[in-house]
Amino acid sequence: MQNSALIIIFVTFSGLFGWTISDKSGRTQLKLKSHEDWLLDGIGLTIQGILIPLLQATLVYWLYHHLLPNHQASLKLSLLLSFIVSFVLVDYLYYWNHRLLHSKLFWQVHQIHHTVTQMDVLGTSRNTIWTSLLIVYLWIHSLFLYLLTEPTGYLLGVSLTSALDLWRHSRLIISANSWLYRFLSSWLILPQDHAWHHGKEISNCNYGANLKIWDKLHRTYYESQELPPAIGISTSLTFTQKLLFPFS
């Protein structure tokens, strides 16, 4: 099932990237990316797509094996309930995790993600090489995969969350006049919602990953059917600092 989850994520990424290069404006955006941006995005995707899953399956899983030796495969949840834990409960944990990354304590590290100046799927994982250690997914996913007797539903939630993460960083915008937009816009974070989170003028909004309910509940939701006029922040950090900050 873990292989199936990776396949879903890979297919989503390939599809969104394929759509980008087939779209004229998408190709134009890619041509505007600097060599540094290509390197940052490529390294970020490699870390998030390969190294972090390997870390979860080895070191973090081994850690839980030693901390909780008598609890492996001890948590019995139905497929639906384990999916809800992954897609809803962990989503709420991520909401607060994300807000913490925007606090004064962690913003200097997280700011690298906000140097993306255009919404495209390649920039989804742009971060310092340490940032993934601060994101709840690394620790919570490994914990539940260790505890659950049957993790299929949980992994389905992980796969869907990852696919939506790629989508909301893309420019594959659903028309506001379509029935699909009317169906999804009331509860799901859409690309235009997340674009405002990356806005140059407004970024302290729309922290959620999957669901809008958390932003609406805590009054951090900013609603607009349009895209922000400008995306991304400027920084004086060098390429090496963007990768290694603050250890550079």
Legacy VTK file of the C-alpha trace (Angstrom):
# vtk DataFile Version 3.0
C-alpha trace
ASCII
DATASET POLYDATA
POINTS 248 float
0.000 0.000 0.000
2.924 2.345 0.657
4.076 1.791 -2.934
0.562 2.641 -4.134
0.665 5.893 -2.166
3.960 6.865 -3.797
2.550 6.016 -7.222
-0.464 8.277 -6.620
1.815 11.156 -5.635
4.138 10.584 -8.609
1.220 10.442 -11.058
-0.230 13.658 -9.597
3.102 15.458 -9.885
3.669 14.185 -13.429
0.169 15.188 -14.477
0.434 18.695 -13.055
3.903 19.232 -14.503
2.717 17.879 -17.846
-0.228 20.289 -17.778
2.172 23.156 -16.973
4.446 22.540 -19.949
1.482 22.009 -22.268
-0.024 25.351 -21.258
1.420 28.435 -22.961
1.401 30.636 -19.847
2.797 27.733 -17.828
5.733 27.360 -20.219
6.330 31.100 -20.061
6.491 30.944 -16.283
8.985 28.092 -16.356
11.232 30.058 -18.728
11.267 32.927 -16.239
12.614 30.743 -13.433
16.246 31.417 -12.622
18.874 28.682 -12.429
18.890 29.165 -8.661
15.122 28.635 -8.489
15.416 25.439 -10.537
18.119 24.138 -8.193
16.214 25.071 -5.029
13.025 23.447 -6.295
14.807 20.337 -7.565
16.651 19.813 -4.286
13.453 20.420 -2.314
11.472 17.895 -4.349
14.268 15.326 -3.984
14.325 15.765 -0.210
10.544 15.707 0.171
9.878 12.988 -2.386
12.739 10.579 -1.675
14.779 11.334 1.435
11.895 12.078 3.810
9.966 8.862 2.963
13.201 6.920 3.467
13.774 8.667 6.795
10.221 7.878 7.890
10.530 4.224 6.930
13.889 3.738 8.647
15.146 6.065 11.376
11.834 7.510 12.618
10.113 4.114 12.496
13.085 2.624 14.378
12.753 5.394 16.982
9.123 4.520 17.677
10.035 0.827 17.813
12.386 1.591 20.691
10.171 4.142 22.431
6.964 2.083 22.122
8.144 -1.529 21.818
4.844 -3.034 22.945
2.520 -0.944 20.788
3.425 -1.876 17.231
0.271 -2.651 15.205
-1.791 -2.298 18.380
-4.243 0.368 17.191
-7.283 -1.096 15.455
-9.274 1.429 13.436
-11.655 0.929 10.553
-10.561 2.024 7.087
-12.880 5.055 7.230
-11.793 6.137 10.699
-8.083 5.816 9.920
-8.689 7.909 6.773
-10.439 10.577 8.859
-7.546 10.631 11.322
-5.115 11.212 8.440
-7.131 13.631 6.324
-8.912 15.609 9.067
-7.203 15.261 12.459
-3.639 15.473 11.126
-4.765 18.350 8.904
-5.723 20.287 12.042
-2.338 19.532 13.606
-0.682 20.786 10.416
-2.755 23.999 10.548
-1.167 24.892 13.894
2.211 23.588 12.778
2.025 25.940 9.789
1.034 28.895 11.935
3.980 28.131 14.206
6.292 28.265 11.179
5.014 31.806 10.597
5.836 32.853 14.159
8.893 34.966 14.954
10.680 31.895 16.276
10.554 29.882 13.029
9.825 32.386 10.264
13.508 32.820 9.380
13.583 29.157 8.362
10.153 29.009 6.727
10.635 32.209 4.714
12.551 30.249 2.052
9.298 28.580 0.995
7.801 32.022 0.451
10.527 33.127 -1.958
8.548 31.336 -4.679
7.445 34.106 -7.042
5.031 32.056 -9.135
2.673 29.266 -8.249
3.888 26.107 -9.948
4.110 22.508 -8.825
7.929 22.579 -8.814
8.001 25.031 -5.909
5.857 22.869 -3.629
8.804 21.625 -1.565
11.123 24.632 -1.712
12.596 24.818 1.783
15.854 24.635 3.652
17.106 21.070 3.933
16.173 21.120 7.634
12.589 22.365 7.359
11.000 18.932 6.961
12.221 18.086 10.464
9.935 20.840 11.765
6.835 19.670 9.906
4.422 17.429 11.759
3.994 15.014 8.836
7.447 13.473 9.312
6.702 12.427 12.876
2.951 11.832 12.943
2.735 9.691 9.797
5.468 7.358 10.998
3.788 7.116 14.391
0.417 6.061 13.003
1.948 3.659 10.503
3.747 2.073 13.450
0.646 1.925 15.655
-2.062 0.953 13.179
-2.920 -2.685 12.665
-4.215 -1.904 9.176
-2.845 1.394 7.763
-4.579 1.326 4.366
-7.099 4.070 5.159
-4.442 6.229 6.762
-2.139 5.906 3.756
-5.029 6.808 1.474
-5.405 10.041 3.453
-1.668 10.701 3.223
-1.757 10.167 -0.549
-4.719 12.497 -1.025
-3.164 15.165 1.202
0.105 15.010 -0.761
-1.727 15.182 -4.091
-3.731 18.198 -2.919
-0.517 19.854 -1.702
0.927 19.583 -5.206
-2.293 20.848 -6.756
-2.714 23.885 -4.513
0.830 25.008 -5.372
0.019 24.809 -9.078
-1.813 27.216 -11.376
-4.419 24.641 -12.371
-7.289 26.886 -11.360
-10.895 25.732 -11.388
-13.200 28.286 -12.977
-15.364 30.079 -10.425
-18.350 29.568 -12.743
-18.083 25.780 -12.758
-20.103 23.333 -10.683
-16.854 21.783 -9.444
-15.751 25.102 -7.957
-19.099 25.549 -6.247
-18.798 22.040 -4.800
-15.200 22.282 -3.601
-14.798 25.943 -2.654
-16.880 25.754 0.511
-14.685 23.184 2.236
-11.426 22.527 0.372
-8.328 24.745 0.148
-7.996 25.565 -3.559
-4.956 26.867 -5.486
-6.297 30.422 -5.453
-6.712 30.199 -1.653
-3.133 29.073 -1.183
-1.880 31.653 -3.670
-3.073 34.348 -1.260
-1.045 32.645 1.473
1.975 33.208 -0.796
0.896 36.750 -1.648
3.501 39.491 -1.429
1.238 41.793 0.561
-0.923 39.251 2.425
0.505 35.978 3.753
-0.883 35.585 7.269
-3.936 33.709 6.036
-5.094 30.361 4.619
-2.729 28.150 6.620
-4.747 24.970 6.127
-3.656 22.110 3.892
-6.821 20.192 3.080
-9.782 21.839 4.774
-10.898 25.452 5.059
-12.743 24.852 8.303
-9.636 25.465 10.433
-8.936 28.882 8.892
-12.592 29.820 9.134
-12.781 28.602 12.739
-9.730 30.618 13.790
-10.464 33.626 11.565
-7.403 33.309 9.349
-9.290 32.653 6.137
-8.999 35.136 3.274
-11.477 34.594 0.456
-11.043 35.691 -3.142
-11.820 34.085 -6.477
-8.920 36.003 -8.032
-5.183 35.447 -7.710
-3.059 37.982 -5.778
-1.353 40.625 -7.926
2.121 39.561 -6.750
3.487 36.416 -5.146
6.587 35.822 -3.063
8.946 37.755 -0.823
12.430 39.018 -1.528
15.422 38.035 0.574
19.111 38.846 0.634
20.079 35.249 1.482
22.549 33.548 -0.826
21.819 30.215 -2.493
23.808 28.343 0.167
22.001 30.159 2.963
18.635 29.311 1.431
19.574 25.632 1.606
21.334 25.569 4.974
19.892 28.488 6.945
20.460 29.027 9.848
23.464 26.680 9.688
25.409 28.727 7.148
LINES 1 249
248 0 1 2 3 4 5 6 7 8 9 10 11 12 13 14 15 16 17 18 19 20 21 22 23 24 25 26 27 28 29 30 31 32 33 34 35 36 37 38 39 40 41 42 43 44 45 46 47 48 49 50 51 52 53 54 55 56 57 58 59 60 61 62 63 64 65 66 67 68 69 70 71 72 73 74 75 76 77 78 79 80 81 82 83 84 85 86 87 88 89 90 91 92 93 94 95 96 97 98 99 100 101 102 103 104 105 106 107 108 109 110 111 112 113 114 115 116 117 118 119 120 121 122 123 124 125 126 127 128 129 130 131 132 133 134 135 136 137 138 139 140 141 142 143 144 145 146 147 148 149 150 151 152 153 154 155 156 157 158 159 160 161 162 163 164 165 166 167 168 169 170 171 172 173 174 175 176 177 178 179 180 181 182 183 184 185 186 187 188 189 190 191 192 193 194 195 196 197 198 199 200 201 202 203 204 205 206 207 208 209 210 211 212 213 214 215 216 217 218 219 220 221 222 223 224 225 226 227 228 229 230 231 232 233 234 235 236 237 238 239 240 241 242 243 244 245 246 247
